[in-house]
Amino acid sequence: MNKHETLWAPWRLTFIQQEDREEDRVEVGPGCDPDCFLCQAVAAVNDSRQDRKRHVFFRSETSIGVLNRYPYNNGHLLLAPKRHIARLGDLTEAEMLDLTRQITRWVERLEREMQPHGFNVGLNLGHAAGAGVPGHLHWHIVPRWNGDVNFMPVIGGAKVIPQSLDALWEILTAD
């Protein structure tokens, strides 16, 4: 008997095929990494079409917010300084204050829009700590609901994320 189960998710094909298209890359500024998706998002022109394509939902003077392409749960957000820095000690006071304010702002927005029962908020520093992009600090905001583990991880080894990134982008950018 085959223990491998298939979860049909055809809407993800477009996302997967568009992920690393060379023609979408932009020139990044000094000190940035051209292979870093956060640096690419920062360097892209601040226009709604480009922001939607890159899943950027906010920009401030010193920080940026991007939807996580591989979310742990509905509403999983990434907040990062615009500068490509890897260490907390390299943040300026203005960046620290802005990021703290943005974390608070977006947690409150998710509470209002999605009514989660709690949140995981944090960052992974370095590969050993699980950082997928160790060169560019970024905070994860992950909404949580009581019982959000559902039956799929238990019996099928899969987790279902029922909300598309486009639907979440619409919610976060509507004002």
PyMOL commands that set and color helices and strands:
alter all, ss='L'
color gray80, all
select helices_A, chain A and resi 12-18+22-24+37-43+48-54+88-90+93-114+127-129+151-155+165-173
alter helices_A, ss='H'
color red, helices_A
select strands_A, chain A and resi 56-59+63-67+77-81+118-122+139-144
alter strands_A, ss='S'
color yellow, strands_A
deselect
rebuild
show_as cartoon
